[in-house]
Amino acid sequence: MIYTSFLLAISLALFAGMLLCLDLGRRFGIHRMAQDPEGAHSGTGAVDGAVFALLGLLIAFTFSGAAGRFDERRSLIVEETNDIGTAYLRLDLLPAGAQPALRDLFRRYLDARIAAYRLLPDIDAAKAELARSAVLQGEIWREAVAASAAEGAKPGAPMLLLPALNQMFDITTTRTMAGEMHPPPIIFVLLCGLALAGALLAGYGMASGKTRNWIHMIAFPAVMAVAVNVIIDIEYPRLGLIRVDAFDHALVELRAGMK
């Protein structure tokens, strides 16, 4: 809720700032035309084109990057589900007496993994669950190593189970790092700065009109504010309105099947 309010405040501030820059640009253009009617717009087309081209390129770059990372995070949820499910099935290779304890550890481990992401944006609570899952990883590994070497284990148990466990553990680090992977803040600052500069130039170009063109003056900052809002929201899909939580059902369904 705090994040959503903060993002809305940023969007409204950008909208208001661009609206102000449009009006300032128009006022400056009117003043310039009064002083030099013929040269007021001389050479401005090249500058306008360069600034708006850079603005469009930056929007495309940030949106494409955010959408790509969003899809990657969803794919990693599916990958972790598959890794845990594979390792869980391979517990059948162990002696029957060692399986119940390990299956219980798996259930507790998966509960911790699901809770770690459900608790966001409560960072401290999520970190506590991640720490609990790390402890359970150690317990699962020790139990699995001992059980795979015990009498009654299938001949291929160590070769099949232990690599599956290793992959199951590695994906947790991959998911954690993927969740922390974002563009440098300067990219968003530059995006907002270019939007304000573009509004100033657009306002200057509107100076030739006798009255303000309110449709364009409102539509331009509104579209830019919405675009920036969506880009940032996609970039942080566990905090805002656009979320990857729907894909967590894969882990939940896997947990339901662990009888």
Secondary structure as UniProt FT lines:
FT   HELIX           2..35
FT   TURN            37..43
FT   HELIX           44..89
FT   HELIX           90..93
FT   HELIX           96..98
FT   HELIX           99..118
FT   TURN            119..121
FT   HELIX           123..148
FT   TURN            151..152
FT   TURN            155..156
FT   HELIX           157..179
FT   HELIX           185..205
FT   HELIX           206..208
FT   HELIX           214..235
FT   TURN            237..239
FT   HELIX           245..248
FT   HELIX           249..256
//
